Amino acid sequence: MPSATLASAATIGSGIEVTVEQVTHHAHISAIAAASVVTVPTALFVFMVWALHARHFKERGRRQLVLPVSSALVLVTTLAGHRAVPLAGLVCELTVALGASMSARRPDAG
């Protein structure tokens, strides 16, 4: 499972290259296909971080749901075509902000 995490992280960079090629009309694939090359590995990475680390150390309840829900939302952004990659980035940014906010509210956070 750790290799899937590393592979998905590495694939995101390649996916961005494919997306740039599609937007500049050098790659003859659909916007959704180009978006999926970024959003699918991003969703896999977020989910694997939860599966390997967060689910073992986060408290039960809402904190356990943040990363799996974020992973699903990143996958849904694929359908946005040309807007998918910025939307996926926004989902990830909001995930980090929500996680930080939830940790700051915890009395024993440190």
N, C-alpha and C positions, 0 to 999 in steps of 0.2 A: 503493500500500500504506500509506503513512503516514495517509491519510484513513480507511482502515478501522480503524486503531488508534485514532484520535481519535474516530471515530463509535462504536466499541464502548465506549470509556471513557464517553462521554456517555450512551449507552443504559443503562448500568448504573444510573444514578440514576433514570431513568424506570422501569426494571424494578423497583426497590425500591418505588416508588410503587404500581405494579400489584400487587405482592405484598402490600403493606399493605392495599390495597383488597380483595384476595381474602380475606385473613385476617379482615378486619372485615366480611365478607359484603356489600361494596358492589360488587364485581365478580363477575359470575356466570360464572366460569371455573374449571376444575379446578386443584387445587394444583400438579399437574405443569406445566400450561400457565403458571401464574403463576411458578413456579420457573424455567422455561426462559427467561423474559424477563430474568432476572438471570444465570443460569448460562451461557447461550449467549454473550452478549456478554463475560462475564468470561473464558470459555475462549478466545474469539477474541482478546481483548486480550493474555492471557498468551502465546498462540501467536505473535501478531504481534510482541511484544517479543522473543521468541526469534528469529523470522525476520528482523527488521530489525536487531537489535543483537547479542544474546547469541551466536548461532551463529557470528558473525564474530570474536568476541573471547574466547570461552571455549575452554579446552583440549579436545581430543578426549576421548572416553570418557564417564564418568558425568556430568561437568559439562554436557555437551551434552544429556543426557537430562532434566535436572531440569524445565525449563519445558515441553517437549512432553508429558511424562508428567503433570505438574501440570494442564495444559490438558485432557487426556483425563479425569483424575480429577474435575475440576470438572464436565465434561459428565455423568459418571456420577452425580454427586450430584443431578442433576435428577430422577432417579427416586425420590428420597427424599421428594418432595411437600413438606409443610410444613417439614420439617427440611432441605431442600435448601440454602437460602440460608445458614444458619449452618454447615452442613457445607462448603459452597463456601468460606466465609470461613476455616474451619479449614484446609482444603487450601492456601489461599493463604498463610496464616500459617506453616504448616509448610514451604511452599516457600521463603519468605523465610528462615526459620531454617536450613533445610538449605543454601541458597545461601551464607548468611553463615558457617556452620560450615565449608563446603568452602573458602571463600576464606580463612578464618582459618588453616586448616591448610597453605595453600600458603606455601612459604618466601619467595617474592618478593612476597607480598600487601602492598599498601600504600595 
